Amino acid sequence: MKYTIIRRVKFSHGTDYVNVIKEADTFEEAMKFKVAAEMLESKDSENVIQILINTDDAFDFTQKPLMLTDEVKQAS
């Protein structure tokens, strides 16, 4: 499954400009890219950084645990 990290620039007249920043193969990579892109934005910026997935992959994404089972055992 591919994860696409985008920057959404909102304009005052209601339309958005979408810019693809990076593609990632894992959710962890996508989160790292998203956080890095958010750090590069200025504090007063109204741009939004988002992670997009293909709608065909959405069901598979919801069925996978976000934490590994070993990490869950360590957390409890």
MODELLER restraints for C-alpha pairs under 7 A, 6 or more apart:
rsr = mdl.restraints
at = mdl.atoms
rsr.add(forms.Gaussian(group=physical.xy_distance, feature=features.Distance(at['CA:1:A'], at['CA:25:A']), mean=6.30, stdev=0.5))
rsr.add(forms.Gaussian(group=physical.xy_distance, feature=features.Distance(at['CA:1:A'], at['CA:57:A']), mean=6.69, stdev=0.5))
rsr.add(forms.Gaussian(group=physical.xy_distance, feature=features.Distance(at['CA:2:A'], at['CA:23:A']), mean=6.68, stdev=0.5))
rsr.add(forms.Gaussian(group=physical.xy_distance, feature=features.Distance(at['CA:2:A'], at['CA:24:A']), mean=5.86, stdev=0.5))
rsr.add(forms.Gaussian(group=physical.xy_distance, feature=features.Distance(at['CA:2:A'], at['CA:25:A']), mean=5.05, stdev=0.5))
rsr.add(forms.Gaussian(group=physical.xy_distance, feature=features.Distance(at['CA:2:A'], at['CA:53:A']), mean=6.63, stdev=0.5))
rsr.add(forms.Gaussian(group=physical.xy_distance, feature=features.Distance(at['CA:3:A'], at['CA:23:A']), mean=5.60, stdev=0.5))
rsr.add(forms.Gaussian(group=physical.xy_distance, feature=features.Distance(at['CA:3:A'], at['CA:24:A']), mean=5.08, stdev=0.5))
rsr.add(forms.Gaussian(group=physical.xy_distance, feature=features.Distance(at['CA:3:A'], at['CA:25:A']), mean=6.26, stdev=0.5))
rsr.add(forms.Gaussian(group=physical.xy_distance, feature=features.Distance(at['CA:3:A'], at['CA:27:A']), mean=6.94, stdev=0.5))
rsr.add(forms.Gaussian(group=physical.xy_distance, feature=features.Distance(at['CA:3:A'], at['CA:30:A']), mean=6.28, stdev=0.5))
rsr.add(forms.Gaussian(group=physical.xy_distance, feature=features.Distance(at['CA:3:A'], at['CA:51:A']), mean=6.42, stdev=0.5))
rsr.add(forms.Gaussian(group=physical.xy_distance, feature=features.Distance(at['CA:3:A'], at['CA:52:A']), mean=5.81, stdev=0.5))
rsr.add(forms.Gaussian(group=physical.xy_distance, feature=features.Distance(at['CA:3:A'], at['CA:53:A']), mean=5.20, stdev=0.5))
rsr.add(forms.Gaussian(group=physical.xy_distance, feature=features.Distance(at['CA:4:A'], at['CA:22:A']), mean=6.07, stdev=0.5))
rsr.add(forms.Gaussian(group=physical.xy_distance, feature=features.Distance(at['CA:4:A'], at['CA:23:A']), mean=4.51, stdev=0.5))
rsr.add(forms.Gaussian(group=physical.xy_distance, feature=features.Distance(at['CA:4:A'], at['CA:24:A']), mean=6.42, stdev=0.5))
rsr.add(forms.Gaussian(group=physical.xy_distance, feature=features.Distance(at['CA:4:A'], at['CA:51:A']), mean=5.60, stdev=0.5))
rsr.add(forms.Gaussian(group=physical.xy_distance, feature=features.Distance(at['CA:4:A'], at['CA:52:A']), mean=5.03, stdev=0.5))
rsr.add(forms.Gaussian(group=physical.xy_distance, feature=features.Distance(at['CA:4:A'], at['CA:53:A']), mean=6.41, stdev=0.5))
rsr.add(forms.Gaussian(group=physical.xy_distance, feature=features.Distance(at['CA:5:A'], at['CA:20:A']), mean=6.15, stdev=0.5))
rsr.add(forms.Gaussian(group=physical.xy_distance, feature=features.Distance(at['CA:5:A'], at['CA:21:A']), mean=5.51, stdev=0.5))
rsr.add(forms.Gaussian(group=physical.xy_distance, feature=features.Distance(at['CA:5:A'], at['CA:22:A']), mean=5.29, stdev=0.5))
rsr.add(forms.Gaussian(group=physical.xy_distance, feature=features.Distance(at['CA:5:A'], at['CA:23:A']), mean=6.07, stdev=0.5))
rsr.add(forms.Gaussian(group=physical.xy_distance, feature=features.Distance(at['CA:5:A'], at['CA:30:A']), mean=6.73, stdev=0.5))
rsr.add(forms.Gaussian(group=physical.xy_distance, feature=features.Distance(at['CA:5:A'], at['CA:34:A']), mean=6.45, stdev=0.5))
rsr.add(forms.Gaussian(group=physical.xy_distance, feature=features.Distance(at['CA:5:A'], at['CA:50:A']), mean=5.71, stdev=0.5))
rsr.add(forms.Gaussian(group=physical.xy_distance, feature=features.Distance(at['CA:5:A'], at['CA:51:A']), mean=4.57, stdev=0.5))
rsr.add(forms.Gaussian(group=physical.xy_distance, feature=features.Distance(at['CA:5:A'], at['CA:52:A']), mean=6.28, stdev=0.5))
rsr.add(forms.Gaussian(group=physical.xy_distance, feature=features.Distance(at['CA:6:A'], at['CA:18:A']), mean=6.54, stdev=0.5))
rsr.add(forms.Gaussian(group=physical.xy_distance, feature=features.Distance(at['CA:6:A'], at['CA:19:A']), mean=5.49, stdev=0.5))
rsr.add(forms.Gaussian(group=physical.xy_distance, feature=features.Distance(at['CA:6:A'], at['CA:20:A']), mean=4.43, stdev=0.5))
rsr.add(forms.Gaussian(group=physical.xy_distance, feature=features.Distance(at['CA:6:A'], at['CA:21:A']), mean=5.21, stdev=0.5))
rsr.add(forms.Gaussian(group=physical.xy_distance, feature=features.Distance(at['CA:6:A'], at['CA:49:A']), mean=5.69, stdev=0.5))
rsr.add(forms.Gaussian(group=physical.xy_distance, feature=features.Distance(at['CA:6:A'], at['CA:50:A']), mean=5.38, stdev=0.5))
rsr.add(forms.Gaussian(group=physical.xy_distance, feature=features.Distance(at['CA:6:A'], at['CA:51:A']), mean=6.40, stdev=0.5))
rsr.add(forms.Gaussian(group=physical.xy_distance, feature=features.Distance(at['CA:7:A'], at['CA:18:A']), mean=5.78, stdev=0.5))
rsr.add(forms.Gaussian(group=physical.xy_distance, feature=features.Distance(at['CA:7:A'], at['CA:19:A']), mean=5.15, stdev=0.5))
rsr.add(forms.Gaussian(group=physical.xy_distance, feature=features.Distance(at['CA:7:A'], at['CA:20:A']), mean=6.47, stdev=0.5))
rsr.add(forms.Gaussian(group=physical.xy_distance, feature=features.Distance(at['CA:7:A'], at['CA:21:A']), mean=6.73, stdev=0.5))
rsr.add(forms.Gaussian(group=physical.xy_distance, feature=features.Distance(at['CA:7:A'], at['CA:47:A']), mean=6.56, stdev=0.5))
rsr.add(forms.Gaussian(group=physical.xy_distance, feature=features.Distance(at['CA:7:A'], at['CA:48:A']), mean=5.66, stdev=0.5))
rsr.add(forms.Gaussian(group=physical.xy_distance, feature=features.Distance(at['CA:7:A'], at['CA:49:A']), mean=4.59, stdev=0.5))
rsr.add(forms.Gaussian(group=physical.xy_distance, feature=features.Distance(at['CA:7:A'], at['CA:50:A']), mean=6.50, stdev=0.5))
rsr.add(forms.Gaussian(group=physical.xy_distance, feature=features.Distance(at['CA:8:A'], at['CA:16:A']), mean=6.41, stdev=0.5))
rsr.add(forms.Gaussian(group=physical.xy_distance, feature=features.Distance(at['CA:8:A'], at['CA:17:A']), mean=5.80, stdev=0.5))
rsr.add(forms.Gaussian(group=physical.xy_distance, feature=features.Distance(at['CA:8:A'], at['CA:18:A']), mean=4.66, stdev=0.5))
rsr.add(forms.Gaussian(group=physical.xy_distance, feature=features.Distance(at['CA:8:A'], at['CA:19:A']), mean=6.51, stdev=0.5))
rsr.add(forms.Gaussian(group=physical.xy_distance, feature=features.Distance(at['CA:8:A'], at['CA:47:A']), mean=5.64, stdev=0.5))
rsr.add(forms.Gaussian(group=physical.xy_distance, feature=features.Distance(at['CA:8:A'], at['CA:48:A']), mean=5.09, stdev=0.5))
rsr.add(forms.Gaussian(group=physical.xy_distance, feature=features.Distance(at['CA:8:A'], at['CA:49:A']), mean=6.29, stdev=0.5))
rsr.add(forms.Gaussian(group=physical.xy_distance, feature=features.Distance(at['CA:9:A'], at['CA:16:A']), mean=5.57, stdev=0.5))
rsr.add(forms.Gaussian(group=physical.xy_distance, feature=features.Distance(at['CA:9:A'], at['CA:17:A']), mean=5.05, stdev=0.5))
rsr.add(forms.Gaussian(group=physical.xy_distance, feature=features.Distance(at['CA:9:A'], at['CA:18:A']), mean=6.32, stdev=0.5))
rsr.add(forms.Gaussian(group=physical.xy_distance, feature=features.Distance(at['CA:9:A'], at['CA:47:A']), mean=4.83, stdev=0.5))
rsr.add(forms.Gaussian(group=physical.xy_distance, feature=features.Distance(at['CA:9:A'], at['CA:48:A']), mean=6.72, stdev=0.5))
rsr.add(forms.Gaussian(group=physical.xy_distance, feature=features.Distance(at['CA:10:A'], at['CA:16:A']), mean=4.65, stdev=0.5))
rsr.add(forms.Gaussian(group=physical.xy_distance, feature=features.Distance(at['CA:10:A'], at['CA:17:A']), mean=6.52, stdev=0.5))
rsr.add(forms.Gaussian(group=physical.xy_distance, feature=features.Distance(at['CA:10:A'], at['CA:47:A']), mean=6.58, stdev=0.5))
rsr.add(forms.Gaussian(group=physical.xy_distance, feature=features.Distance(at['CA:24:A'], at['CA:30:A']), mean=5.34, stdev=0.5))
rsr.add(forms.Gaussian(group=physical.xy_distance, feature=features.Distance(at['CA:30:A'], at['CA:51:A']), mean=7.00, stdev=0.5))
rsr.add(forms.Gaussian(group=physical.xy_distance, feature=features.Distance(at['CA:34:A'], at['CA:49:A']), mean=6.42, stdev=0.5))
rsr.add(forms.Gaussian(group=physical.xy_distance, feature=features.Distance(at['CA:34:A'], at['CA:50:A']), mean=6.99, stdev=0.5))
rsr.add(forms.Gaussian(group=physical.xy_distance, feature=features.Distance(at['CA:38:A'], at['CA:49:A']), mean=6.45, stdev=0.5))
